[in-house]
């Protein structure tokens, strides 16, 4: 399993990033992309740029190894974080924080 697949499988929330230049589309990997959205992405010349995942309070990413993919991923990161934050409730967030291991030395 490569890193992109690993992020997709292990994340609580995972989104693929399609884009071109500074324009992008975040695709929720837990749902099916509507056909009209797929057609619009093809029409605009979008291509796969990478993946974002969120697990255990951390964001992970992997992008295609070229400068344009890197630029698109940078443009999409803030929106991904906003979407993840909107899915988390305060109680959910506190429960997750409580479950994190304490890595401080005693």
C-alpha positions in Angstrom: 0.0 0.0 0.0 1.5 3.4 -1.0 1.3 6.5 1.1 -1.8 7.9 -0.6 -3.7 4.7 0.0 -2.5 4.6 3.6 -3.8 8.1 4.3 -7.1 7.3 2.6 -7.6 4.2 4.6 -6.3 5.3 8.0 -7.9 8.8 8.2 -11.1 9.8 9.9 -11.6 12.3 7.2 -9.8 12.1 3.8 -10.2 14.2 0.7 -8.5 14.0 -2.7 -7.5 17.2 -4.3 -8.1 17.9 -8.0 -6.9 21.1 -9.5 -5.0 23.3 -11.9 -3.1 26.5 -11.1 -4.8 28.1 -8.0 -8.2 26.5 -8.7 -9.1 23.3 -6.9 -11.7 20.8 -5.9 -11.8 18.8 -2.7 -13.3 15.4 -3.1 -14.6 13.7 0.0 -13.5 10.1 -0.2 -16.4 8.9 1.9 -18.9 9.9 -0.7 -19.4 9.4 -4.4 -18.6 12.3 -6.6 -21.6 13.5 -8.5 -21.3 13.0 -12.3 -21.8 16.7 -13.0 -19.0 17.6 -10.7 -16.7 15.0 -12.3 -17.6 16.4 -15.8 -16.9 20.0 -14.6 -13.4 18.9 -13.3 -12.6 17.3 -16.6 -13.8 20.3 -18.5 -11.6 22.6 -16.4 -8.6 20.4 -17.0 -8.2 19.4 -13.3 -5.9 16.6 -12.5 -5.2 14.6 -9.3 -2.7 16.6 -7.1 -2.8 14.7 -3.9 -4.6 13.8 -0.7 -5.3 15.3 2.7 -6.2 13.2 5.7 -7.1 13.9 9.3 -6.5 11.4 12.1 -5.9 11.6 15.8 -5.9 15.4 15.7 -3.3 15.6 13.0 -3.4 16.5 9.3 -1.5 14.3 6.9 -0.9 14.9 3.2 0.8 13.4 0.1 1.0 15.2 -3.2 2.2 14.4 -6.7 5.9 15.2 -7.2 5.6 18.3 -9.3 5.5 22.1 -8.6 1.9 22.6 -9.9 0.5 19.9 -7.6 2.4 21.4 -4.7 0.9 24.8 -5.4 -2.6 23.5 -5.7 -2.2 21.5 -2.4 -1.1 24.7 -0.7 -4.1 26.6 -2.0 -6.5 23.8 -0.8 -5.0 23.2 2.6 -6.9 26.0 4.4 -10.2 24.9 3.0 -9.6 21.3 4.0 -8.8 22.4 7.6 -12.0 24.5 7.6 -14.1 21.5 6.5 -12.6 19.2 9.1 -13.1 21.8 11.8 -16.8 22.1 10.8 -17.2 18.3 11.3 -15.8 18.3 14.8 -17.9 19.2 17.7 -16.4 20.7 20.9 -17.3 17.5 22.9 -15.8 15.3 20.2 -12.6 17.4 20.1 -12.2 17.2 23.9 -12.8 13.5 23.9 -10.1 13.1 21.2 -7.7 15.2 23.2 -8.3 13.2 26.3 -7.5 10.0 24.5 -4.2 11.2 23.1 -1.1 9.8 24.8 0.8 12.0 27.2 4.2 12.3 25.6 5.7 14.5 28.3 8.5 13.1 30.4 7.7 12.8 34.1 
